[in-house]
Amino acid sequence: MGFSVMNFEAVTPSGLARHIWRALHPEEASKLLTNQQIDFILGFLSEAVEVEETELLKKSISAVRESILQDRAAGTPVAELHRQAGTNFQKAYVSVFEAYQGYLKEYDLLDSVDVMAAALDGVGAFVAQRHVGSLLVVGEPNLSFADAQLIERLGQAVRKHHVLPRKEEEPEPTHVENQPAVLVAPTRREEIRMVLVHILEQQIPFDRIEIAVSPGSPHESELLIACRRFGIPIQYPGKNTALPMQTGHSIQFFCEWILSGQSPDALVRFLREGLLRSDLLDVSAIDVATALEAFPIHPSAVYRPGFLASLYEKASSRNIRKQHLTALVHLLKRLEHHMPANFVRPEEFGTCLAAFLEEITHCEVHPDTMESYSRLLVDSRLPKSQRSWVASSILADGSKVQSAGSTGLKIVSLTEAGYGTAQRVYVPGMDDGTEDGSKSGDQSKSIVSEHHVQDPEQSSLRKRVEGLCSRLGADLVLSASTYDVAGGRPLFPNAAFIELSGDNAFVPAARDMPLDDGERDASGLYSPDRSVYSNLLRGASAYEARHSERWTAYDGVLSLEDPLERDVWSPSQLELIGQCPFKYFLRKVLKVKVPEISEEMWIDKREEGNVLHDLFEAHVKARLANKSDLSEQAEAEMLDRLSEQIIEFAAVSGISAETEIHAKIEELAHAIRLYFRKERRESSQRTPRSAEFGFGSHPDSDAPPFELSTGDSSLRLSGRVDRVDTTSDGSLVIVDYKSGSAEGYAPHDLAGMKSKMQWALYALMVAEHEQLPVEWSEYFFSSLKAGGLVSRMAPMPKEEVERLVRDLSKRYKDGAFVQAAGSSECTYCSFKDVCGDLSKRKARLKEKFEAPDGDLQGIYSNWSYSSKWIQS
């Protein structure tokens, strides 16, 4: 071009706009919102829109963001958008659009539309400041109107500009050999069998093959079953110890952070790599990393008095926002919580590492992986070691874990498929069963741009499979089935299958005959004369009953000639029937035994709780008899008794490792110190009145069973109150000791009396018996994690307690033991395999509650799950 190239900058049009804007307005750099921040703001603003279609809008936030930016760039007034809005979805969209514009103005923030406008206005100043000599537009892309304007203005301002015309792109010839292979089967079961047979025919080493599945896909569990049947070794989940790259980076950071003395530099890299859980902070991880670079804070500093206030003062001069610093301090405290002790056993270090991966990062590590780390690191019989030594051992031995178990098929997620040593990748489930077509539709058009708001899951699936196709070509194998047996409908090829396979042989199947050999072989199993398969017949009956619109015994709803009767209830039994009536039915009515899972622990959490409870009870009784007090000597005596009991537990269990015994004593000693600290703090306001106050028919009970009215009848309650105190004004306090987690015991959780109601029952029972007012009921949590938390609630009115007990007892009398369907009740329930998939159960129970002959709405009208289902 006649002059030497002194400075060459290559940017996209949008990148060019940001480049010009930053050069002219460097002081506004912190005001620019990232796409992730905009998505968060739109999600927050959507919560305030009271329109049913808001749920669809929230599920498509990324697409809504693009529509809003296009509408802002077009400059269409909000009034015009309101005028054009016809459907509820469009009205919700306009409301969020208007709220978003107000949010930007209120908080003085900018998005890419503002950046483009500023760049268009500042082109001349930018050219003069940067001495831009020439503009070269290579292979001109499809430009928006604003992009074209920016390039045109920049071209007019520079000395020379050249546009190299884009060559007419000819469609590349389709090479059949580069297209993915296609497998089509009538059912999912036959599809999986076809995939495995195809794998065996290829004679490729198993560890060079990956089967990619979508998150939550039913193919994963069925693949595992089929692999075991075919005798094919697998790496996930039972055998897999290979770590995803993201997990490996997170473990590496955890160890390096320890070895560096919790260096801010290591944490900055961790944040900028996107390893932090996106829902952990209210702001962007990048903004937190920027704040940490400006203020290299060590975690130990955040606990100093007045530290945060002084930090805020300095922040204003460094252009760092307060909310970013607040988020940084919050994160440092969370990380410090997961830091192992300075002297730690390797398995304890592994526990801290696993908790860090689960709570701080996106990663999920299979337990076998952590066991492999423990096995490879050190002999588990070694005493405690410095945490830095354990961390360095992990970094040194991590490669051994990565290579372990590498002799089987790899079952991976779509996001991790096609990298590393994989020679061939199989993607099953390429039918419309992986895409929920109900999520998209005409109602989801953007008002101005008329672009469809696509379901992000559908577009994500297509992009991932397209990426695999471009990398692997003929080494990618796509498979699909033509009929959904469980859903009872024909299946069709999904969008990615149609675009990539070029296969026209996919014909949706009709359900007029057995679809595959497996069904053909099984068709005779349901004949009444095949008595050998009676259990299958009963299973089929149960399945049909569960999936019908009627309430049946398989749902826990019994057909009774006479009501069930129970003479005496305990508060814990009423709590159970309130949490999940079906669990009560299995445990108390059918008396189903749950196999005990051996945790190989010489003292479990229940036994630890019993030890502490007995020590606290003995101390209160001694105080009532004037044989003990709150002195340091009394605390030391309780600590000595704790040591004796733990040593006795260890002797019975055959444990001789002194370090392990000492660690357990120290852990439980913390609870005793919390107990005495609380007692001394409250000693001037209240004194013990009784310990283990019992209601019941036993000779050692302090009072007979408590009678409570339930309308046309009454029931009797028995139980033992851990402790009753008398306050300085003569009122009573009910105390319940807890040594486990405090989750679900917050006052707002207790107020609903949905799963925790013992506090309300005991408050009423004690107040009526003693003829004194109860000021509050409290739960005292002595565990190391809860840290002495006390949760208090004022008593509920007697009428409210009677109404609750009446509803619970009515469910029992009528034999209506409906399943709960909430993660808090179901996640750790021993019977969750009996109840089936949680999401499907919610839909099924919703249908039964809404059925015309569903007669349980009366006794379940105040149950949180039924009311949610009925109103949804």
LUMFI-619655 format. One record per atom (N, C-alpha, C): x, y, z. Coordinates in steps of 0.2 Angstrom, whole numbers, plus 5000, padded with zeros to 4 digits. Layout:
XYZ...
This chain:
500449945000500050005000500450065000501150055000501550114999501850145006501650105011501950135018502050065022502550075027502650015031502150015036501949955038501449935044501849945051501650005054501950015061501549985066500849985065500449965071499849935067499749865068499149835065498649805070498049825070497549805074496949765070496749705072496249675069495649665074495049685072494549685077493849665073493349645077492749635074492349705074491849715071491449785072491249795079491049745082490849765089491449775094491949735092492649745096492949815094492849835088493049905086492749955090492049945091491649995094491950005102492049945105492249945112492949975112493349965107494049985106494050065106493650095102493550165102493350195108492750165111492450195117492950195123493350135124493850135129494350185128494650195122495150245121494950315123494250335121494050395123493750405130493450355133493150355139493450305144494050305146494350255150494050255157493850315159493550315166492850285167492550265161491950235161491950155160492550125160492650055159492250015164492250035170491849995175491149995175490850035170490150045170489849995165490249965160490049925155489849855158489249835156488949765158489149715154489349655156489449595152488849565151488849515146488249475144487949445150488449415154488249375160487949415165488149485166487849525171487149545168487049555162486449575159485949525160486149455159485749405160485449405168485949415172485749415179485249465181485349525178484949585179484249565176484149545170483549525167483149475171483549425173483249375178482949405184483349445187483049485193482449525192482449565186481949605184481249565182481349505179480849465177480449435183480749435189480349405195479849455197479849515195479349565197478749575192478849535187478349545182477749485183477149505184476649465186476249445180476549405176476249375170476449295170475949255168476049185168476649165164476749205158477249185153477949205155477949235161478649255164479149195164478849135166479249075167479649055160479249065154479549055148480049105146479949165148480449225147481049205151480949185157481549175162481949115159481649065156482049005153482449025147482249085144482549105138482949175138483249185144483549245146484049265141484449225138485049245134484749265127484149235125483849255118483449325120483149325125482849395127483349445127483949435130484449485130484549515123484649465119484849485112484249525109483649505110483049545107483049615110483149625117483149685120483749735117484349705116484849745113484649765106484349725102484149745095483649795096483149795100482649845101482949905103483449905108483749965110484149995104484449955100484849985095484450015089483849985089483350015084483050075086483050095093482850155095482050155096481750105096481050105096480750125103480350175103480150195110479750145114479750145120479350105124478650105123478350165122477650175120477450135114477850135109477750095103477750025104478149995109478149925111477549905114477349955119476749935122476149935118476149975113475549975108475549915104476149885102476149825098476049765102476149765109476149705113475449675113475349615110474649585110474549525115475049485115475049425120475349435127475149395131475449405138476249405138476449355134477249355133477549415131477249445126477449515123477449565129476849565132476749615138477349605143477449545145478049525150478649555147478849545140479449565137479449645138478949675136478949755136479149775143478749745148478849765155479649755157479949695155480649685157481049735153480949745147481249795143481249865146480649885148480649955151481049955158480949905162481249905168482049905167482249865162483049865161483249935159482949965155483150035153483150085159482650075164482650115170483250095174483450035175483950005179484650035176484750035170485350065167485450135169484850175169484850245170484950255178484650215182484650235189485350215192485650165189486350145192486950165187486750215182487250235178487750185175487350135172487750075169487650085161488050045157488150045150488049975147487749965141487849905138488149915131488149865127488449865120488149925116487449935117487149985113487450055114487550065121487750135123488550135120488850085120489550085118489550105111489150075107489150085099488950155098488450185102488250255101488850305102489250285108489750325110490350325104490450265102490950255097490750295090490150285088489950325082490050405083489950425089490050495090490750515091491250465093491950485094492350465089492150445083492650415078493150465076492950535075493450585073493950595078493750595084494250605090494750545090494450485089494850425090495450425084495250445078495650445072496250495074496050555076496550605078497050585083496750545088497150525094497550475093497350425089497750365087498150365081498050415077498350425071498250365066497650345065497450295061497650315054498050275051498250285044497750255039497550195040497250155035496750105038496150095034495650045036495549995031495649935033495649875028495049835030494549825026493949785028494049715024494149665027494349605024493749555024493549525019492949475019492349505023492049565020491549595024491049555026490849545033490349505035489649535035489149495037488549525037488449575043488349635041488449695046487749715048487649735055487049775057487149845054486549875055486549945052487049985056487149975063487650015067488349995065488449935064489149915062489349945055488849945051489049975044489150055045488750085049488850155050489550175053489750125058490350135061490950135056490950075052491450065047491450125042490850145040490850195035491150265038490950285044491250345047492050335048492250285050492950275051493350275045493050245039493350245033493350325030492850365032492850435029493450475033493550455039494050495043494750475042494950415040495650395039495850415032496550415032496850435025496650385020496650325021496550275016496050225019495650195014495250135017495150095011495150025012495049985006494549925009494149905004493649855005493849795000494049745003494249684999493549644998493349644992492649614991492649534993492149514996492049444998491949404992492349344991492249304986491549264987491249254981490549214981490749144984490449134990490549064993490149014989490548964987490248904983490048854989489548824988489448774993489948714993490148694998490648644998490348574996490648544992490348474990490348434996489748394997489648355002490048285001490448275006490848215006490548165011490348115008489948065011490348035017491048025015491447995020491548035026491448105026491548145031490948155035490348125033489748135037489748085043489348105048489348055054488947995052489147935055488747875053488047885057487547845055486847855058486647785060486347775066485947715068485247735070484847705067484147715069483747645071483447655077483147595080482447605082482047555083481347575085481247595092481547575097481547595103482147615106482147645112482747665115483247605117482847555120483247495122483547465116483247455110483547435104484147475101484047545102484547595100485147585104485147575111485747565115486047495113485647445112485947375110486247385103486047425098486347435092486947475092486947525097487647565098488147515101488047475106488547435108488747375103488247345100488447305094488947335089488747395087489147435083489847445086489947455092490547465095490947405095490647345097491047285096491247265089490847285084491047265077491647305075491747365078492247415075492947385078492947345083493647325086494147375088493847435090494247485093494347485100494947495103494947485110494447525114494147495119493647535123493847605125494447605128494647675131494747725125494647705119494747755114494047775111493447755115492847765112492447805118492047855116491647895121490947895119490447885124489747895122489547955126489348005122489148075125488348075126488148095132487448095134487348165136486748195136486548255138486448245146486448305150486348305157485648275158485648225163484948205165484648155160485048135155484748095150484648025152484047995151483947925153484347875150484747895144485147845141485747825145485947875150486547855154486447795158485847795162485747735167485647675162485347675157485147615153485847595149486247635148486947615145487347575150487247595156487647565161487447495162486747485162486447415163486647375157486547405151486747365145487447345145487847385147488647375147488747315151488447315157488547255162488247195159487747195155487447135152487847115147488147155143488647135137489347115140489447135146490147125149490647175146490447235145490847285142491047335148491747335149491947385154491847455153491647495159491447565158491947605163491947665161492347705166491947755170491247755169490847805173490147775173489847775179490147805185490447765190490347695189490647645194491347645194491647645188492347635187492747695186492447745184492847805182493247845187493847855186494247895190494547955187494447955180494748015176494348075177494748125178494448195180494348235174493748265173493648325168494148375169494348415164494848465164494648515169493948535170493748585174493948565182493748505183493848475190494648475191495048455187495748455188496048525189495748575186496048635187495748665194495148645196494948665202495348635208495548565207495948535212496648565212496848585207497548615206497548675210497048715209496948785212496948775220496548725222496448715229497148705232497548655229498148635232498648695231498748725225499148785224499048845229498348855230498248905235498448895242498448835244498648815251499448825251499748795246500548795245500748875245500348915242500648985241500449025247500148995252499949035258499349075257498849045253498249075251498349145247498849135242499049195238498449225234498349295234497849325230497949315223498549305220498649295213498349225211498449175215498049115213497349115213497049155218496349165218496049205212496449255210496249295204496249245198496749205197496749155191496149115191495949085197495349045198494749075196494649145198494049175196494049195189494549215186494549235179494549165174494649105177494549045173493849025173493449055176492749035176492548975180492948955185492848895189492348905195492248965197491848985202491048975200490648945205489948935204489649005202489249005197488949065195488449095200488149045204487649065209487849085215488549085216488849095223488849165225488949205220488949285221488449315217488249375220487749425216488049465211488749465210489049505205489549455201489849485196490249445191490849425195491149355193491749335196492349375193492249405187492749445184492849515188492249535190492249605194492649585201492449525204492749515210493549505210493749475204494449465203494749535202494449585199494749645198494749685205494249675209494349705216494949675220495049605219495549575222496249595220496349605213496949635211497049705213496549745214496649815217496849805225496549765228496649755235496849685237497449665236497649595238497549575245496949545246496749535253496949465255497249445261497249385263496649365267496449305267495749285271495749305278496349295281496349305288496249385290496349425285496249495287495449515287495049475284494349495284493949495291494249465296493949455302494249515307494649555305494849615309494349665310494249685316493749745317493849805313493249825310493349885305493649875299493849815297494149805291493749825285493149805284492749815279492649895278492549925283492349995283492950035280493550015282494150045280494250035272494049975270494149945263493649995259493050005261492550045258492850115257493250145262493450215261494050215255494450165255494950165250494650145243494050115243493850085236493650145232493350205235493150255231493650285227494250285229494850315226495150275220494950205221495250155216494650135211494150165211493550155206493350085207493350055213493049985214492349995218491849965216491249965219491149925225490749955230490749925236490449855236489949845231489649775231490149725229490649745225491149695223491649675228491749725233492149715238491749675243491149685244490749645249490749575246490649565240490649495237491349465238491849495237492549475238492649445246492449485250492449465257492049405259491449405256491049345257491349285254491649285248492049235245492549205249492949255252493549235256493349205262492849225265492549185271492349115269492049105264491749045262492448995260492949025257493548985256493848965262493849015267494248995273493848945277493248935276492848885279493048815277493248815271493448745268494148735268494548775272495248765272495448715278495748665276495948605281496348635287496348605292496748625298497448615296497948655300498648655298498948585298498648545303498848475304498248435303498248395297497648355295497848295292497448245293497448175290497248185283497648145279497448145272496748135270496348095273495648085272495248145274495448175279495148235281495248295276495848295274496048345268495548325262495448265261495048245255494348265256494048265262493348285264493348365263493848405265493848475263493848485256494248445252494348455245493648445242493348385244492648365240492148425242492148445248491648495250491748565246492448585245492548635241492348635234492448575231492248565224491448565223491148545228490448535228490048605229490348645234490048705236490348765232490948765230491248825227491248825220491348765217491448765210490848725206490948725200490348685196490448615196491048595199491248525198490848475202490748415199490548355203491048295202491248275208491848225208491548165211491548105207491248045210491648025216491347985221491647965227492247925225492247885220492847835218493447875217493347935214493947975212494248005219493848025224494148045230494547985234494247925233494547865236495147855233495247865226495847855223496347895225496147965226496648005229496947985235496447965240496647945247497147885246496947835241497447775241498047795238498147845233498747855230499147905234498847945238499247995242499747965247499447935252499847915258499447855261499847815265499547765269499047795274498447775274497947805278498047795286498547755287498747745295499147795297499447835293499947885295499547935299499947965304499648015308499548075304499348135308499148195305499848225302499748255296500248295293500148365291500648405290500448475288500048475281499548515281499148525275499548535269500048575269500448595263500848525261501048485265501348415262500748375259500148375261499648335258499448365251499448435251499348475245499848455240500448455242500948445237500948375234500748325239500748255237500148245232499648285232499048285227499348305221499648365221499948385214500448335211500848305215501348255212500948195210500448175213500148105212499548115208499348175206498748185202498748145196499348145192499348105186499148035186499348005192499147935193498347925193498047975196497347965197497047975190497348025186497048035179497047975175497647935176497647875171497347815174497047815180496747755183496147735179495947675179495347655176495247665169495747665165495747685158495647625153495247575155495247525151494447505149494047555150493347545148493047595144492447585141492047645138492047705142492047765139492047825143491347855141490947855147490247895146490347965149490248015144490448085146489848125144489848185146489348235144489548265137489048295134489148325128489648375128489748415133490248465134490948445134491048385136491748355137491948305131491448295127491548235122492048265116492348215113492748235107493448265108493648265114494348295116494848235118495448245118495948195121496048145116496048085118496248025114495647985111495048015112494447985109494547975101494447915099494547895092493847895089493247885092492647885090492147905095491647945093491147965098490447945096490047925100489347905099488947955103488447975100487948025103487247985102486947955107486347925107485747975108485147965107484548005109484448065104484648055098484548115093483848115090483348105094482648115092482348175096481748195095481448245098481348235105481448175108481348165115481848205119482448235116482948275119482748345119482248365115482048435114481348445116481148485121480448495123480148545118479848525113479548575109479048615111478748605117478248645120478548705123479148715123479448775126479548835121479448815115479548865110478848875106478748935103478148935099478049005097477449025093477349085091477349145096477149125102477049175107477749205109478249165108478949185110479249235105478949265101479249315096479449375100480049405098480149475100479749525096479549575100479049615097479249655091479849685092480149725086480549685081481049645084481449615079481149555076480549525079480249465076480649405076481149405080481549345080481249295085481349235084481049185089481549185095481249175101481649165107481749095107482249065106482348995106482548965112482348905113482448875120483248865120483548885125484348885125484548815125484148765128484348695128484448665121483948685117483948655110484548685106484648755106485148775102485848755105485848745111486448715114486648645112486148605112486248535109486448535102486148575098486348585091487048605090487248655094487948685093488448635095488348595101488748545103488848485098488348465095488348415090488748435084488548495082488948525076489648535077489848545083490548555085490948485085490548435087490848365087490848345079490348365075490348345068490948375064491148435066491648475062492348445064492348425071493048395073493148325071492548285071492648215070492448185063491948215060491748195053491448125054491748075050491448005050491647965056492047995061492147965067491647985072491148015070490548035074489947985072489647955077489047915076488447935080487947955076487347975079486747925079486447915084485847865084485247895087484647865085484047885087483547835087482947845091482447795091481847825088481347785086480747805082480147805086480147775092479547775096479747775104479347815108479447825115478947785118479247725121478747675124478447705130478947735135478647765141478147825140478347865135477847925133477247905129477347845126476747825121476647865115477147885112477147925106477647915101477547925094478147915089478647975091479247955089479748005089480048025083480248085082480448115076481248145077481548145071482248165072482348235074482848255079482848325081483248365076483348425077483548475072484348455070484748435075485448425074485448365070485048315071485048255067484948265060484348305058484248325052484748355048485048405051485548445048486248415047486348365051487048335051487048275047486548235048486648165046486448155038486048195035485848185028485448125027485148095033484848035032484048045032483848005027483048015025482747955027483047905031482747845032482347845039482347895042482047905049481347905048480947855050480247845049479947835056479547885059479247875065478847815066478847775071478547715072477847725075477347675073476747675076476647615081476247625086476247575091475647525090475747485085475247435083475447365084476147355086476447285087477047295091477347235093477947245097478447275092478847325095479247365091479947335090480247285095480847265094480847185097481447155096481447085098481347075106481547125110481447125117480747125119480347165115479647165117479347105114479547075109479247015106479346965111479946955114480146905119479746915125479646975127479246985133478546985133478246975127477546985126477146925130477446865130477146815134477246815141477646865144477746865151477046885155476646915152476046945155475446895154475546835152474946785152474846765158474246755161474046735167474346665169474346625164474546555166475346545167475746605166476446605167476546625174476346575179476446595186477146605188477646585185478346595187478446665187478046705183478246775182477646825186477446795192476946825196477146895198477846895200478046965202478047015197478246995191478147045185477447065184476947015185476247035185476047095190476347075196476247125201476547195200477147195197477547255196477147295190476847255185476547285180475847325183475547285187474947315190475147375194475647375198475847435202476047495197476347475192476547535187475947565184475447525182474847555179474447595184474447565191474047605196474447675197475047675198475447735199475347785194475247765188475247805182474547825180474047795184473347815182473147875185472547905184472247965186471947955193471847895195471547875202472047865207471847885214472247865219472147795221472747765222472747685223473147675229473147615231473547585237474347595235474547595229475247605227475447675228474947725228475147795230475047805237474947755241474847755249474147775251473647775246472947795248472547725248472347705254472047645256471247645255470947595253470247585253470047555260469747585265469647555271468947555273468747495276468047495278467947535285468447525289468447555296469147605296469047665299469647705300470147675304470847695302471347675306471347705313471547675318471547705325472247695328472447755332473047745335472947785342473147745347472947765354473347835356474047825355474447885358474947895352475047965351475547985346476148025350476648025346477248065349477348125344477648175346477748235341478148215335478648175336479048155331478648115325478148075328477748035323477348085319477048135322476648185319477048225314477748235316478148275311478248235305478348165306478448125300477848125295477248115298476748115294476548185291476848235294476748305291477248315285477948285286478448295281478248245275478148185276477948145270477548085273476848085272476448035274476647965271476847965265477047905262477647865266478047905268478647875272478347855278477947885281477647865288477247795286476947795281476547735279477047675278477547685274478047625273478447605280478547655284478947645290478547615296477947655297477547635303476947595302476647595296476147555294476347485291476747485286476947425283477547395286477947445290478547425294479047395289479147425283479647405279480347425282480747375281481447375284481947405279482347455281482847485276483547455278483847425273484547395274484947445277485347435282485847475285486447475281486647545279487247555275487847565280488247515279488847515284489347575282489447625286489847685285490547665287490647615290491347595293491647645297491147675302491347725307491347695314491747705318491847675325491347715329491147775327490647815331490247855326489547845325489147885320488847945323488547985319488348055321487748045327487347985326486847975331487147965338487647925338487947905344488247965347488648005343488948075345488348115349487748125345487248165348487048135355486948065355486748035362487248055367487848045366488348065371488348135373488248185369488148255371487548265375486948235372486348245375486348215383486648155384486648135390487148175395487648205392488048245397487748305398487348345394486948405395486448385400486048335399485548315404485748305411486348265411486648255418486848315422487048365418487348425421486748465423486148465419485548505421485248475428485248405428484948375434485348385440486048395439486548405444486448475447486348525442486148595444485548595448485048565446484348565450484448535457484948485458485048455464485548495468485748555465486348595469486948555469487148515464487748475465488248495459488048545455488548565450488348645449488748675445488648745443488948755436489048825435489348845428490048865429490448835434491148855435491548815430492148845429492648815425492848735427492748725433492848655436492348615433491648635433491148595431491248575423491448625420491648615413492148565411492648575416493248525415493048455417492548445422492348385423491948355418491548395414491148365409491548345403492148385402492548365397492948305398493048285405493348225407492948165405492248175407491748125406491748105398491748165394491748155387492348115385492948125387493448085385493448015387493148005393493047935395492647895391492047925389491547895385491847875378492147925375492447915368492947865368493347865373493947815373493547745374493047745378492647675379492347655372492047705368491847685361492347655357492947685357493447665353493747595355493747585362493947515364493447465362492847475362492347425360492347415352492547465348492547465341493247435339493747425343494347405341494847455338494647525340495047575337495647595342496247595339496847605344497247665342497047705336497447755334497247815338497747835342497647895347497547955344497847975338497648035335496948035332496647985330495947985328495547995334495647965339495247965346495248035348495948065348495948135351495648185346495648175340495248225335494548215337494248165338493548155339493348185346493748185351493648215358493648285357494148315353494148385352493548415348493348375343492748395340492148405344492048355348491448355353491548405359492148415361492348455366492148535364492148545358491948615355491148625357490748565357490048575358489948585366490348555370490348565377490548645379491048665375491248735377490648785375490348765369489748815367489248805372489048745374488548745379488648785385489248785388489448815394489448895393489648915387489648985385488949015385488448975382487748995382487448995389487648945393487348945399487549005404488149015403488449075407488149145405488049145398487849215396487049225398486649165399485949175400485849155407486349145412486249125419485849185423485949245421485549295425484849305422484649275417483949285414483549225415483849165416483449105416483749055420483449005423483648945427483348885425483648825425483348765424482748745428482248725425481648705429481548625429481748595423481648515423482148495417482348435417482648395412482348335410482248325404481948265402481248255405480848305404480148305407479748265402479448205405479148155401478348165402478048155396477248145396477148075393476748035397476647965395476347925400476347855399476047805404476547765407477247785406477747745409477847765416478047725421478047745428478547805429479047815425479547865426479347935423478747935420478447995417478248045422478348105420478248165425477448185424477148165419476448185418476148135413475448125414475148075409475148105402474948065397474848085390474448145390474648195386474248255385473648245380473048265382472548255377472448325373472348315367472248375362471648365358471248415358470548405354470748405347470348365343470448365336469748375333469348415336468648425333468148385336467948325333467448285336467748235340468348235341468748185345469348215348469748175351470348195354470948145353471548165354472048115353472548125359472948075361473448085366474148095364474548135367475248145365475748125370476248085369476748075374477448095371477948105375478548125373478948155379479648165377480048195382480348255380480248315384480548375383481248375385481748395381482448395383482548435390482248495390482348545395481848595395481648615402481148675403481548725407481548785405481848835410481348885412481448925418481048975420481449045419481149085416481449155415481349195422481649255422481649305427480949325429480449325424479849355425479349295426479549235427479149175428478849135423478949155416478749125411479249065409479049025404479448955403479748965396480348925395480648915389480748845388480548815382480648745380481348745376481748695378482448695375482448625372482748615366482848555362483548555360483948505362484648495360484748465353485148495348485248465342485948465341486248405338486948405337487048395329486548405325486648395318486648465314486348455308486348515304485748565306485848625305485348675307484848695301484948655295484548675289483848655291483348705289482648695290482448715297482848735301482648765308482648835308482748875303482648945304481948965306481949025309481249045312480649045306480849065300480349065295480148995293480648955293480448885292480048855297480148865303479748835309479048865309478948935307478348965308477848925303478048895298477548865294477248795296477648765301477548705304477348655299477748655293477648605288478048535289478648545291479048485293479348485300479348545303479548545310479048575314478748525319478148555323478248535330478748495332478848475339478848525344479248585341479248645346478648675348478148675343477448705345477048655349477148585348476748535352477048535359477648535360477948535367477748605371477748655367477648725370476948725373476448695369475748685371475648635377475948585376475948535381476148555388476748585388477048615394476648665397476448715393476048775396475448745399475048705396474448675399474548635405475048595405475248555411475448605417475848645416476148695421475748755423475248765418474848825419475248885420475748895416476148955415476248965408476349025406476449045399477149025397477249005391477848985388478049045383478649075385478849135381479149115374479549055374479749035367479948965367480048935362480348865361481048875357481548845359482148855355482548785354482848785348483348735347484048755347484448725351485148735352485548685348485948715343486348675339487148675341487348625344488048625347488548595342488348575336488848545331489448605329489948575327490548615325490348665319489948635314489648675309489148725310488648705315488148755317488448815322488948795325489248845329488848875335488448835338488048865344487448905342487248895336486648925334486048915338485648965339484948955343484448985339483948945337483348965334482748965338482449025339481849025344481249045340480649025343479949035340479549045346479149105346478549105351478049055349477649035355477148985354476649005349476348945345475848955341475148955345474648995343473948985346473748915346473448895352473148835353472748805347472248855345471848835339472248815333472748845332473148835326473548765327473748745333474048685334473548625333472948635336472448585336472248575328472148635324471948625317472548575314473148595315473648555312473648485314473548465320473548395322472948365320472348395319471748375316471848345309472148385305472348375298472748315298473248305302473748255302473448185304473048195309472748125311472148105307471848155303471348135298471648095292472248115290472648085285472748005287472947995293473047935296472347895296471847925299471247885300470947865293471047905288470747895282471247845277471847835280472247795276472547835270472647895270472847935264473547955265474047915263474747925264475047945258474948015256475248035249475948045250476248045244477048055244477148125243477648145247477948215246478348215240478548275237478848285231479348345232479748345237480248405238480948375239481448415236482048395237482348385244482048435249482248425256482048365259481448335257481248275260481448215256481648225250481748165246482448145245482948195245483648185243483948135247483848135254484248085258483748035261483148025258482647975261482847905259482747865263482947795262482547755257481947785256481347755252481347795245481847835243481747875237481747825231482047765231482047725225481347695224480947685230480247665230479847715226479947775227479447825225479647845217480147835215480347855208480547925207480647935200480948005198480548065201480848115204480548165208480148205203480448225197480048275193479448245190479448175188478948135185478348135191478648125197478148115202477748175204478048235203477748295204477148305199477248285193476748295187476248245189476448185191475948135192475448145197475748175203475348185209474848245207475148295204474748355202474148335198474148285193473648265190473148225194473348195199472948155204472548205208472848255210472548305215472048345211472148355204471648395200471148345197471148285197470648235194469948245197469448245193468748255195468548215201468848145201468648105207469248105213469648155212470248165217469848195224469748155229469448175235469848185241470548205239470948215245471148285246470848335242470948405242470748425249470248395252470048425259470548415264470748355265471248345271471948365269472048375263472748405261472748475258472148515260472048585257472648625260472948615266473448655269474148625268474148575264474848545263475148585258475848605259476148645254476248615247476348555247476448525240475748515236475248495240474648495236474348565234474448615238474248685236474648705230475248695230475748715225475448685218475348615219475148585213474448605210474048615215473348635212473348705209473748755212473748815210474148825203474548785202475048795196474748785190
